């Protein structure tokens, strides 16, 4: 599995053909926002249910961006590989998507920053591999590109200049229909 646009700024900038560094901070902020928007819009976490570690002895370290499991029954390296994207659930502070730079039997290193959190007695934490469909790279890069290019025009639905008039037709998601429409095939029914 390759490192997707969804967690890799360099790859994302290649997709949106952005060579300057002027938007780097905004792109860094937008990657997790767009991931959350995709998850919310589709009601889909893209979790691969057969590749996971679930235990009470999972802890997180800010210093080295490490997720550790002190239970020798689990082996991260049998479930995950460097470059994989994971999703953490049921932690106190670290529920999110992360890309992996290193995988060993008892720990994994993430490319993203973690918040230090020790394992709590009896509290299970779930670390699951995520398989985003390849075309989600294009959709996510279009969403981020739209956010970056329209950072000051969020509420503009139409604009006129002399005899020329343009309507953007944003839906409730805040994106033009052409950007959001490809996500529909990944929507899951939301149980109430």
N, C-alpha and C positions, 0 to 999 in steps of 0.2 A: 504494500500500500504506500502510495507516495504522500508527501506532505501537501495537503490541499491549500488552495487560496484561503479557505476558511480559517486558517490559523497562521498563514505565512505571508508576511507583508511583501517580501521580495517577489514572490510568485504573483501575488495580487497586482502589484504595480506593473508586472509584465502583461497581465491580462488587460488592464485598463490603459496601457501604454503611457504610463506616468513615469517620467525620468527624473523630475526634480524632487528634492527632499522637502519642499515647502508644505506638502500635505501629510508627511509621515506621522506626525503626532495625531492628526485627525484620523488617519487610517488605522493607527494602533487602537484608538478609542472605538472606531466603528466596527472592527472585526467582531468583538464579542456582542455588540449591540445587534448586528445583523444576524449572527448565529441565534441569538434569543428571539429575534423577529421571525426567523425561518421556523424555529421550533414552535413558537406561539401560533403562527399563521397556519402551519400544517398539522399541528397537534402531533408531531412526530419527532422523536429524539434520534432516530436512525441508529439506535442501539442494536448491536449484534448480540443477541441473548445467549449465545453459546460461548462467548469469550469474556470472562469476568473473574473478579476476585471479590469476595464478600466476607467480611470478617470484622470482629470487634477490636482487633489489634492493628488497625491501619492508622498511621499518623502522618502529619504533614509538616514540612520544614521550610520556612522562608529563606533561610541562609543558602541552601543549595537547591531549592525548588524540588525537593525530594518527597515522594510518597513512599512510605515504608510499611511493610507488613511483617510483624514479628512472629507470625504463626508459620512454622516450617511446613505445615500441610499445604500451603499455597506456594506456587512458584510463578511469579510475574512473567518470567521468560518463557514459560510454556503456554501462556495466553496472549502475550503482547510482543510487539517488535518496535524497535526505534523507527520513528516516522508515523506510527499509528496515532490516531486521535482517540482519546478516551473521554468518557463522561463520568464525573463523580457525583454520587447521590448519597443523601442522608448524613453528610458531614455537617459540622457546625458552621463552617465559614467557606468551604471550598467547593460547593456544588457548582460545577461548570464544565466546559469543554477544555481539554488540554492536548497539546501535541507533545509527543515523547521524543526526547533526544537520546536517552539511554535506558536500556531495560536490563536488569539483573534479576536474579532469583528472588531476592528479598526487598528490592527497591526499584523505583523508576524515577527518572529525572524528567521534568517538564521544561518546555521552552518558555512557559508563562510563569508569572509569579504566583506563589502560593502563600497562604496565611498559616503561620505556625499553629498547629492543633494536635494535641496528644490524643491517643486513643482513649475513649471513655469506656468504663466498665459496662458491658452489656449493650452498648450502642453499636449496631452494625453499620458499616460503611460499604457502599457498593462502587466498585471501579469497573467500568464496562467499556469494551472496545466499540467504537462507532464506525459505521461504514456509510459515509456520505456517497450518494450516487455521483458519478463523474460530472454529469451536467450541472450539478449543484454548484460547481466551481464557477461556471459562467453566470448563473443566476446570482450568486452571492457577489461576484465581482461587479455585475451590473448594478446591484443594489448599493454597494459601497461607492462605486463611481458616481451614481446619482446623488448620494448623500454628500460626497466630497464636492462635486461640481455645483450643487444647489444648496450649499450650506447657509446661504443668506436668503434663499427664496423658498422657504418651507411652505408658506401659506399661499403662494401664487398658484392659482388654478387657471387663469387666463391672463393674457397681456396683449395690449394693443400699441402699435407704433404707427401713427399716421393711418393709412388705409390697410395696414397689415394687422391681422388679429390671429392669435394662437391660443387654443385651449389645451391644457395638459391632461385633463381628465383623470386626475389622481383619485384613487378609491380610498376607502377608509384606512388602508395600510400606510398611506402617505407616498406611495410609489405609483408611477404611471402603470396603467394596465398591462402594457407590453412587457414590463419588467416582472410584475407579480404573477401574471397568467401561467408561466411554466411551473410555478410551485403547486398549482392545483392538483397535479397528478400524484403528489406526495401527501395530500391531506388524508388524515385519519379521522374517523368519526369520534367526536368528543362525547364521552359518557357524562350524563348529568346526574 
